[in-house]
Amino acid sequence: MNPTPRSARVISETADLGIGLLIAESEDGTYQPVGAVMTIREAREIAASDMRRRMFRLDQGSDPMCPARYLVWAQGDGGEYATVAEIESN
């Protein structure tokens, strides 16, 4: 996860995000929604599973997008969605 700016709130791994969004993003900025998540910890688990699925599809001859990172978006107090965590793909 990237360092959090001082002005941003720190969100723990198990904090309830309400309806968080897990997004896969490639090096060139292409992105694909992966799914809804309730916590950053759940997002890490789903990101790992998604990457395994993508690697399996690649081994089978398909051409899936290869994420450079996964982003977790959550709704802030003002109603806007913002990135609250970045998960590096392994």
Secondary structure per residue as TSV (DSSP state, phi and psi in degrees):
chain	resnum	aa	ss	phi	psi
A	1	M	-	360.0	142.9
A	2	N	-	-76.1	154.6
A	3	P	-	-59.2	147.3
A	4	T	-	-95.7	131.1
A	5	P	-	-58.8	150.1
A	6	R	T	-58.2	-32.2
A	7	S	T	-76.5	-15.6
A	8	A	S	-87.4	151.9
A	9	R	-	-76.9	143.2
A	10	V	-	-89.0	128.4
A	11	I	-	-112.7	126.7
A	12	S	-	-73.7	163.5
A	13	E	T	-58.5	-28.9
A	14	T	T	-109.8	6.4
A	15	A	-	-64.8	139.6
A	16	D	-	-72.9	117.6
A	17	L	-	-87.7	-2.0
A	18	G	S	75.9	-113.4
A	19	I	S	-113.0	95.7
A	20	G	E	-87.9	157.7
A	21	L	E	-118.5	131.5
A	22	L	E	-99.9	124.3
A	23	I	E	-122.7	130.1
A	24	A	E	-91.2	132.7
A	25	E	E	-129.2	132.2
A	26	S	-	-88.5	172.0
A	27	E	T	-58.7	-33.7
A	28	D	T	-87.5	6.1
A	29	G	S	93.0	-3.2
A	30	T	-	-65.6	140.5
A	31	Y	E	-136.0	155.3
A	32	Q	E	-138.0	130.8
A	33	P	E	-64.4	138.5
A	34	V	E	-103.6	-45.1
A	35	G	E	170.8	175.7
A	36	A	E	-86.4	142.4
A	37	V	E	-134.5	155.0
A	38	M	S	-103.3	-23.2
A	39	T	S	-142.0	162.9
A	40	I	H	-66.3	-36.9
A	41	R	H	-59.9	-44.4
A	42	E	H	-62.7	-38.7
A	43	A	H	-61.2	-39.9
A	44	R	H	-61.8	-43.2
A	45	E	H	-64.2	-45.3
A	46	I	H	-68.9	-36.9
A	47	A	H	-62.8	-42.2
A	48	A	H	-63.5	-42.5
A	49	S	H	-65.1	-42.1
A	50	D	H	-62.7	-41.4
A	51	M	H	-66.1	-40.0
A	52	R	H	-60.8	-42.0
A	53	R	H	-63.4	-42.8
A	54	R	H	-64.7	-40.6
A	55	M	H	-67.1	-37.2
A	56	F	H	-61.9	-46.3
A	57	R	H	-62.3	-38.0
A	58	L	H	-63.3	-44.3
A	59	D	H	-62.5	-27.4
A	60	Q	T	-86.0	2.5
A	61	G	T	97.5	0.0
A	62	S	-	-78.8	174.0
A	63	D	-	-126.8	68.3
A	64	P	-	-74.1	155.5
A	65	M	-	-63.5	135.4
A	66	C	-	-101.8	105.8
A	67	P	-	-67.3	139.5
A	68	A	S	-87.1	-25.8
A	69	R	E	-160.1	163.3
A	70	Y	E	-118.5	138.4
A	71	L	E	-112.4	142.3
A	72	V	E	-110.0	121.0
A	73	W	E	-106.4	142.0
A	74	A	E	-141.1	155.5
A	75	Q	E	-80.3	130.2
A	76	G	-	-85.6	179.6
A	77	D	T	-60.2	-29.8
A	78	G	T	-86.8	0.5
A	79	G	S	96.5	-12.4
A	80	E	-	-83.0	151.4
A	81	Y	E	-92.2	139.6
A	82	A	E	-143.5	158.1
A	83	T	E	-70.8	126.5
A	84	V	E	-112.0	-13.0
A	85	A	E	-158.5	149.7
A	86	E	E	-123.7	129.4
A	87	I	E	-116.0	118.9
A	88	E	E	-72.7	138.9
A	89	S	-	-78.9	142.6
A	90	N	-	-117.5	360.0
